[in-house]
Amino acid sequence: MNGQTGKLVGDLPIDWKKTMGIGGSIFAIAAAILSAIGLMLMPEDQVLNIIKMISGLGILISGIVLLVLKHSKSKAKKGGGGSF
């Protein structure tokens, strides 16, 4: 960080494998819980609806995570050169 302008320079040290692993684990646990609840509470003809809902949630969460990470990475690159 430039002390005079406050601009950030460089990339954040992000371990992509760890980030995606944690996100995938959280999604898998949430999907399993929602599936179990959905299968127990819903009639047989609505089981397909719960599967669609879980798939949609997964796509939505993945998209949000990727957009946030991309935005934070591009914001750090726009910080400037840091020359005096």
C-alpha positions as CSV (number, residue, x, y, z in Angstrom):
1,M,0.0,0.0,0.0
2,N,1.3,3.4,-0.9
3,G,1.5,5.5,2.3
4,Q,0.7,8.8,0.5
5,T,-2.0,7.9,-1.9
6,G,-3.5,4.8,-0.2
7,K,-3.4,2.8,-3.5
8,L,-2.9,-0.9,-3.4
9,V,-0.3,-2.6,-5.6
10,G,0.2,-6.3,-6.3
11,D,-1.8,-9.5,-6.0
12,L,-3.3,-10.9,-2.9
13,P,-1.7,-14.2,-1.8
14,I,-4.7,-16.5,-2.5
15,D,-4.4,-20.2,-2.5
16,W,-6.9,-21.1,-5.2
17,K,-6.9,-24.9,-4.4
18,K,-7.6,-24.2,-0.7
19,T,-10.3,-21.6,-1.5
20,M,-12.1,-23.8,-3.9
21,G,-11.8,-26.8,-1.6
22,I,-13.4,-25.0,1.3
23,G,-16.1,-23.6,-0.9
24,G,-16.8,-27.0,-2.5
25,S,-17.0,-28.6,1.0
26,I,-19.4,-26.0,2.3
27,F,-21.6,-26.5,-0.8
28,A,-21.5,-30.3,-0.6
29,I,-22.6,-30.2,3.1
30,A,-25.3,-27.7,2.4
31,A,-26.5,-29.7,-0.6
32,A,-26.6,-32.9,1.4
33,I,-28.6,-31.3,4.2
34,L,-31.1,-29.7,1.8
35,S,-31.4,-32.9,-0.1
36,A,-32.2,-34.9,3.0
37,I,-34.7,-32.3,4.2
38,G,-36.3,-32.1,0.8
39,L,-36.6,-35.8,0.3
40,M,-38.1,-36.3,3.8
41,L,-40.7,-33.5,3.6
42,M,-41.7,-33.3,0.0
43,P,-44.0,-35.6,-1.9
44,E,-42.4,-37.9,-4.5
45,D,-43.4,-35.8,-7.5
46,Q,-41.5,-32.8,-6.1
47,V,-38.1,-34.5,-5.6
48,L,-37.0,-33.3,-9.0
49,N,-37.8,-29.7,-7.9
50,I,-35.4,-30.0,-4.9
51,I,-32.7,-31.3,-7.1
52,K,-33.1,-28.3,-9.4
53,M,-33.1,-25.9,-6.5
54,I,-29.8,-27.4,-5.2
55,S,-28.2,-27.2,-8.6
56,G,-29.3,-23.6,-9.0
57,L,-27.9,-22.7,-5.6
58,G,-24.6,-24.3,-6.5
59,I,-24.4,-22.3,-9.7
60,L,-25.4,-19.1,-8.0
61,I,-22.9,-19.5,-5.1
62,S,-20.1,-20.4,-7.5
63,G,-20.8,-17.4,-9.7
64,I,-20.8,-15.0,-6.7
65,V,-17.5,-16.4,-5.4
66,L,-15.8,-16.1,-8.7
67,L,-17.1,-12.6,-9.3
68,V,-15.9,-11.4,-5.9
69,L,-12.5,-13.0,-6.3
70,K,-12.1,-11.5,-9.9
71,H,-13.3,-8.1,-8.7
72,S,-10.8,-8.0,-5.8
73,K,-8.0,-9.2,-8.1
74,S,-8.7,-6.5,-10.7
75,K,-9.1,-3.8,-8.1
76,A,-5.6,-4.6,-6.7
77,K,-4.1,-4.4,-10.2
78,K,-5.6,-0.9,-10.8
79,G,-3.8,0.4,-7.8
80,G,-1.0,2.0,-9.8
81,G,2.7,1.6,-10.1
82,G,3.7,3.0,-6.7
83,S,6.4,5.3,-8.1
84,F,7.4,8.5,-6.4
